[in-house]
Every structure is written in structure tokens, then in C-alpha cells.
Amino acid sequence: MKRIMGVVFGVMFFLSAGLAYAIPSLQLDIAGGTYDPITETIIAPTKSFDLYAYLIPDKKVNTDTLFFISFAVVPQANSSANLGSFTFAGFLPIPVTSPPMMYGTPESLPGHGIFPTLYIESPPFTFGSASQIAPYNTADRAISGDPIPTSGSGMYSFSFPVDVTGLSEGYNIHFDLYGYYTGASGKTQIEFAPFSHDAQSNGNKVPEPSTLLLLGAGLVGLYGLRRRMK
């Protein structure tokens, strides 16, 4: 029985290790970004940052595929919201309202725990003119805190400057990377960066009630200490 259990745990360990170190065809990363294990998302360190989009060509997507990045407002916002603006790749500020932001669950962007919310897609782009770096797993890099590689080949790379300073307090932008390709049946299919390799801004967090209570208690304690010292 012990031998059987040992084999089972060995197989489970092998599989988990393989999943941990597999490198997806599509990934996002943020310079200086860290990993949030709760949302399984790479989080930006500041309100202004560089978003990296990566492609390792496979049988589905390649450098000629049309790719998009979607920008979804979190937490969920409805079509009547007016939540400021953000900039992407040097374009004019994108208003977070409707229009031009859309609302709902687009058929091509299911799940992810983000939709329905206000969202918009970037203009289409290809990786044909992108530079290359050595392939790496963006989630692993964010967990370890290592810098983003700058040399090598095998993974196509684009960087896009992002600034969310203009967003209303308490809101952020969640980024998805995906491309459309023709499947074996001749129908248009979509290839996503895995949810665990998405990215998100983090410059406008509102303190949670528990955090505010702790802060208040700390200030009261300091005030009492000061009175006793006088």
C-alpha cells in the first residue's frame, strides 16, 4: 500500500512540476510586477509601467496571427460608469465610460472572472516586427522577483507603456492577450494567454475596512503613548 501511495504522489509531483514550468504560447508580464496568488495575476508595481506581450509560435498562432489586448475595468463597472481614463502605448487617454468602452461578456472573451464589466480591445497587431528574447515563464518570474530577460531568441516580445494615473480611485485595468486563428474545422478559434499569465494595474487600491481599522487603532495607540510621555 505504501509503495502504491508513493507512486501516486510521485506522479502527482511530476505533473505539478511540469505544469509549474511549462511556458505557454502567449503570456503577459509587467516590468517590476509581482504575482498575486489569490487572483493568479501579475500585478504592476506603480501607476505607470511597461506591459510586455509575448509569443512562442506554435501550430495555432504565429507571427502573422492577428492579436489583441483587452482592457477590462476591475472591480466590475456598468455602462453608466465614468471612471476617468488611462493611456496605452502612447495613445490619447482612453475614457473609462460608455462609449467608447463596451459592456458585457463578449463571446470571444469568456470567463476569466473579469467579465461582465466595461472593456475595450486594442487595435490588432502581429508579432512579425517584434524583437526576440529567451523564453521564460512570466508567472515564475513574477513569483521569484527576477528581472525580465533582455537577450536570447525563441520568444517574440512587444512592450507597451501604460499609465493608469487618470483612473478613479479604487479601479484598475485587467489585461488579456489573445489571437484568432483558423481551426481544423475551418472555423475561427481563439488562443488566450492563460489566466495565470494575465496582468493588471495596481495603482488605485482603496484600503479595505480591516486595514482602515488597524490604521485607526495604531493612530489612537500613538496618541495615547504621546499623552503618557508628556
ABEGO torsion letter per residue (X at the ends): XAAAAAAAAAAAAAAAAAAAABBBABBBBBBGBBBBAAAGBBBBABABBBBBBBBBBBAABBAABBBBBBBBBOBBBBAABBAEBBBBGGBBBBBBBOOABBBEBBAABBEGGAOBBBBBBBBBBBAAABBBBBBBBAAAAAAAGBBBBABEBGBBBBBBBBBAAABBBGBBBBBBBBBBBBBAAGBBBBBBBBAAABBBBAAABBBBAAAAAAAAAAAAAAAAAAAAAX
